[in-house]
């Protein structure tokens, strides 16, 4: 099937079944499209919608986002995971305000130079908000193309990516690009799903190579899964009346810039730290070990709760250490496991 027939089927399906009322589709400005595309990386639409609405209410413009503190931004990002996305949003907003006079670049070449914006996200911003004829290749589009053309090999590999980009460029129309790109994402998200695809409802079913050769369940080829390593740590939850001690992580890496409990690799390290800081662990409560899984390792953490009654403790606040009021309205970025433990202890 040639590009023109492919495009006609996709656009025809979109008119009848495409998603047209998602929050970011209402007034699809570059800012709103950019924000939604970053949030939708690694995250389902249903999960993103309430986060998007809260975020856009708090930061209605790129200027408002740039002027906010990183703590404030990460607070509204908390729970979405992959926190580098939140940090890059703040960086990019600052660049757009300071270097582009509050306006997004109007071309893909400049867009991809901004932190956190890859080629597909740049294509989405250009096509969905500026109606430019730019291809995209998010996870949904990859899946549709891999199945339609029966492309073997992990879609994240350089060779397969090159092939997929070539097809995306070849099949993206010069006109109605916004509708076409949205349709391809919608087909991938609602019909050509990763599991339980509804092939009988697909506009491309009559020409899909994977369907013809019974390869739908095998494609796209999954990445070879390796057993994740386990990192064990101890978290010290130090309470002083209604306050809990938190440390801010370095602004890079996992949970970068977020506030967490003091963390130790061994129980002995935790005990030594407490001894040095004048913290009595005699009445400490050890909570059962819990697990949080990142993309490349499991974090097994054992919370140790200690109420600090000694007013003469050496622990003082600094730029990266704070006594956080558990019922405070101060907005700071907290990883989900930390936020959950604070809520649990507060109740």
Secondary structure as UniProt FT lines:
FT   HELIX           3..17
FT   HELIX           23..25
FT   TURN            26..27
FT   HELIX           30..40
FT   TURN            41..42
FT   HELIX           45..58
FT   HELIX           62..67
FT   HELIX           70..77
FT   TURN            78..79
FT   HELIX           84..99
FT   TURN            101..102
FT   HELIX           108..111
FT   TURN            112..113
FT   TURN            115..116
FT   HELIX           119..124
FT   HELIX           125..129
FT   HELIX           139..148
FT   TURN            149..150
FT   TURN            155..156
FT   HELIX           158..171
FT   HELIX           177..190
FT   HELIX           199..201
FT   TURN            203..204
FT   HELIX           205..207
FT   HELIX           209..212
FT   TURN            213..214
FT   HELIX           216..218
FT   STRAND          229..240
FT   TURN            241..242
FT   STRAND          243..248
FT   TURN            254..257
FT   STRAND          259..260
FT   STRAND          262..264
FT   HELIX           267..277
FT   TURN            282..283
FT   STRAND          285..286
FT   STRAND          290..293
FT   STRAND          297..307
FT   TURN            311..312
FT   TURN            319..320
FT   STRAND          321..325
FT   TURN            326..327
FT   HELIX           336..346
//
